[in-house]
Structure formats: structure tokens, C-alpha cells
Amino acid sequence: MLSLRSVSYASALLALSTTLAVDTLAAQAKPRAKPATKSANASVASPAPVVEIEAMDFAFKVPATAPAGLVTVRLKNTGKSLHHAQLARMNPGQTIADFMTQLRKQPGSINWREAEGGPTSAIGGQVLEMQMILAPGTYAVWCWIPSQDGSPHYMKGMYSKLEVTGVTTSKATVGKGDVKVTLSDYDYSLSSVPVVGIQTWRIENAGPQSHEVTLVKLNQGKTALDVVKWMEDGQNGEAPGRMVGGSSSIAPGRSVSSRMDLSPGEYALLCFTPEHLKGAGKPHADMGMMKTISVR
């Protein structure tokens, strides 16, 4: 996520009202997902090595190495602030110092080889997990959620690196999940209407640039736009909803899966990935990439 000081709320509000109207009609025609139960779908797609990442205020505890192939990335937030983990494979020969220097100078630029995703966004004490396929290489791990002073957490030293070793085989695949969520410029498409229970979402990026999905259960009377404003204000005051799961930015053609437990209510899907094609830096939520769904 990027600092949202530049978000235009007028355009976001117009996009939100249009999205809600379309979603209401589309939901009537979409099939409902099969009832989620605490069975095979109670865990992320399939057994896989676990990569444990601890998020603190403002640092990461990351293992030195991880195996290539399908892995479960588990993020535990032991801090008080909201955190996520963005993983990206760095360019050959690029150091973490070089990576962070360029990111600080041009927050909206793409200075990595592949954006692989990561658990997003965990409140203090929360544990989130997801599955992804990692290719061999050196990865940057950072948090770009904005703090109360407007600066992203990586500016406060919240970044690390991870060495992925071994070989990725063609057998390494992300599970089908209970619901497939397709990301594009600038929309979310769900294969079915999610239902109550523990479930896995398969998240696929079919767009021409990186996208993410942050799933938030909205408090009574709150909207997706309230979440955007709360994020921009550095998460001051009571949160307009509870972070549930999703994935930080994934590159075009990438697929990941996220495990979550949904209770009845209204949920917002939001993308805070900065725009890379039509001028760098503007969050995709400001370009209409938000959706509200009902879970019953």
C-alpha cells in the first residue's frame, strides 16, 4: 500500500456509487458459493511449507531462507499498528539497499522483477495466511501501509529480504479455492457470491499491471470510501471495519490463495496498489477499484 494523501475523494465517491449499483444487479444473477465448512476448505488449498513472518512496529522478523515452489506465508502482527507483507522478487544483482533507495525516491515505480503478493492487512494480534508460488531468487519484503504522519512504514525501516532456494516444478499450483476472484483494471469479478464460513479464495490477476485485494468487513453504516479515508488519515480513530484477508500486490498472470473466515455482513474489496500505466502513484481505489459485497 502507498500513502493515500493524493486520493481524490470526489472521484472515489463517484466510482463507489457506480460500483454499488452495478454490484447489486450482478449479485442477483451470480450463483452462490457452496456452504463453507470446517473441512478440506478450512485451510489454504493444500499442505505446503510454512514461511513465518512477524510484523512489529516498525520491523519484520523474516526467515533467512524459504523453499521454492508452493508455500504458505503466515503473517503474525505483534505490533499495535496495521501491517501487511509485500513480497517481490528483486532484479538479478539488486541489493535490498538499492531496492529501498529507489522505492523511497519513486514510490510509484516498478523496480522489482515480479510482485508475488503477501498477507494483507493484519491488525495488532491478528494472524493471516495465504499461499503463493515462489521462484528461486532474492525477495524484498516490505510494508507500505501509511503511518499517522503520512509516511509509509518502509520509510521507518519496515523492510527485510528473503532468499528463496531450490527448484520450482510444474506441479506447483495454487488450489482452485471456494471462490475465484479475478483482478483487472480496475475491477473485481467473483465467480460466485461468498457465503458464511471458513473458506479459501483463489485470487488471479488478469490485468496488465499489479493489483491487490484487501477484504474488509464493514461496520454498520460504513462504506468502502470510509476505509480509504481512514487509511489516508494514518488509521486514526476507530476503524470503519475489520481486516479479514486478501493479498497484497500480485503481478499480471499471478495466482495466489487466501484463507478467511466470513461472518454475515457487508464487505469491501479494495486495491491500494499505485497506478503504473496512467501516471505513477495514484492508488487504484481512486480509479474505481473497489467493490462491496454481501455475505449471508
N, C-alpha and C positions, 0 to 999 in steps of 0.2 A: 504494500500500500504506500501511497505517496501522500505528503501533506496536502490537505484539501483546501488550503487558503484561496486557491484560484477557482473554486467551484462556483458556477453561476446558478443561483437557486431558482431564478425565473425560468431558465431553460430546463432545469431538472424537474421543476414542478409541472411544466407543460408535458414533458416526456412521461412523468409518472401518471398524470391523469389519462393520457392516451393509452399507456400500457395497461392500466387498470380496466379501462373499458374493453380493450381487446381481450384481456385475460379472462374477464367474466364470461364473454361469449365463447371463447375457446374451451374453457373448462367444462362447459355443458356438453361438448362433443367428445372430450377426451375420455378414454377408459380409465377406470380406477385401478391402481396397483393392487396386487393380491395382498390380503391382510398380512402385515408383518408380524412375525412371531419370534420368540427366542429360540430359534433352531439354527439351521445352517446359515441363515442370513444374519444371525446375531453377531457375527464377526465379519471383518473385512474379507472380501471374496474368498481367500484360501490361505492356508498356513504359509508363512514366509518369515525369513529372518527379521528381527525387530531392531530398528535403529532408534535408540532412545535419545531424545533431545530435551534438555531442561532449559526453560526460558526464565531469566531473572531480570530485575531492574538494575542495569541495562546490559545484559551479557547473556551469552549462550554457553551451555556445557554440552559439547558435541564430541562423540567418539572420534578417535583418530582415523579409523578406517571403517568401511562398510563393504559388504559383498555386492558385486554387480548382479543385476537381474531383478526379479520381483522382491521388493522389501516392504515391510510395514514400518512407516515412520510414526512414532508416538511422541507427541509434544506434551510436556508437563509444565504448566506455568506456576512457578513457585514465587513469582513476584506479585505486586499489587496492581500493576498496570496491565492493560490489554496487550497481548503479544501474539505474533504468528511466526512461522518459519518459512522463508522463501528459499528454495534450493535452485541453483542454476549452475550448469557445467561451464566452467571458465574456458577461455580460449587456450590453446596449447602455448605453454611458456608464460602465461599470465600469472602473476602472483596475487595473493589476496590484498596486498598493499596497493598494487596497481589498480586492481578492480575497484577498491573502495575510493581511491583518489578520483577515478573517473566518475564513479557514481555520485560523489559529492559535488563535482563540478557540473555534471549534466544528469540530474536525477531522472529525466525522462528518456535518456538514451538507452539503446540496447548495446551493452558492452560485454555480453556474455554469449556463449555458444548456443546453449539451449536452456530455456526456463522449464524446470521439471515439476514445479508445484511445491506443496508442503501444507501441513495442517494450519488452518486459519478459522477463526481468531479465538484465542483462549483467554478467558478472564482469569483472575487470580485463583489458584487452586484447581482449575479445570484441566482435564486430560483429554486430548483429542488425538485421533489416529486416522491414517489413511494409507492406501497402498499406491506404489508407483514403481516403474521400471527404471533402474539406474544403469547407465552405461559406464564403463571404466573411465576414470578421469578425476580431475580435481574440481571440487564444487565449492562455491561460495554459499554460505548460509547467513541470511540477514533478516532483520525486521525493519520494515519501513512504515509501520504504523506511526502516525504523528503524536507527539507528546503535547503537554499542555502549553508549551511555549511555541508550538507550531513546527518544531524541527522533528524529522523522522528519527526513530530510535537508533538507526545505524549511525547517525551523527553523534550519538552519545556512546559509541563503542559497541553496539549490539550487533556483532557480526563474528563469524568464525569460518573455518574451512573444513572440508571433509574429503578424504581420499577414498575413492571407490576403486576396488581392485577385483581382478578376476575376469571372467568372460560372460557376456550376456548371450544366452541361447535363444533360438527362435521359439522355444517352448515357454518363454517368459511372457505371460499375458495377464492383463488385468481382467478380473471376473466380470460377468455380464451385469451383476447387481440386480436390485429390485426395480430401480427406476434409472433410466438413461437421461442425462441432462446434456444437451448439445449447446455449446457456446458459439456465438458468431458475432459479427459486427452489426448491431450492438444489442443482442437479444439472447434470451434463454428459451430453449424448447425442451419440454419434458415429455417423455414417452407415455406417461400415464400420470394421473393425479395421485400424489403420495397419500398414504394412509397412516394411521396411528401405529406406533410401534418401533422396535429396533430394526434398522434396515441399512442397506448399502446402496449408495448412489454411484453409478458409473458416470464420470464426467469426461466429455470429449470436446476438444476444441476443433471446430470445423471452420473457424475464421482464418483470415490472412495474417493475424497478429496475436500476441499473447493475450489471454483473458483469465479471469478468476471468477469464483463464485463464493461469496460469503453469505451463509444462510443465517438469518436472524429471526427468532420468534418474537414478534412484535407485542409490546404491552398493549393493554386495552386502549383504544383510541389513538394509537401511534401509527405512523406511516413510514415507508421506506425513506422518504425525504427527511424525516426526523433523525433517522440513523445517520444519514450523510452529514447533517448539520452537527450532530453530536460528535462524529468523528473529526470534523473540521475544527471544532472547538477544543480538541485535545481530550475528549471524553470527560469533560467537566459536568458535574451534576449527575443525576440519576440516568442510567442508560435507558433508551426507549425500547429496549428489547434484550433478549438473551442470545448470545452467540451459540450456535448449535454445531456447526461444522462447515464442510466445503473444502475448497482448495485455493491456495494462493496461485499466482500466475503460472499457466502452462503454455508451452509453445504450440503453434499450429500443428495439428496432426497427433498431438499427445492425448493419452487417456490415463486417468487415474481413478481411484475409487475412494469414497469417504463413508465411514460408518457413523451413523447418528441415531438418536432415539427421539422420535417426534411425538409430541402430545397434541391434543386438539388445539387449534388456534390459527391465527394468521401469521404467515411467514414472508419475509422479504429476501429476495436473491439480489445481490449487489456486486458490481465489479468496480474495484478501485484501481485497476491496472492503468498506468498512464498511457495515453494515446501515442502511437509511434508513426502513424501514416499520415494523419491530417494535422500536423503540428504537434510537437512533442510536449508532453507534460500534463495535458488535461485528463482528469480521471474519466473513465468510461461511464461512470454513473452520471456524469454531467452531460453525456451524449445519449442518454436514454437507456443505458444498460442496467435496468432494474426491473424486477417483476415481483408481484405479490400473489401468493397462492393460499388457499385454504386447505387445512388438513382436518379431516373429520373421521 
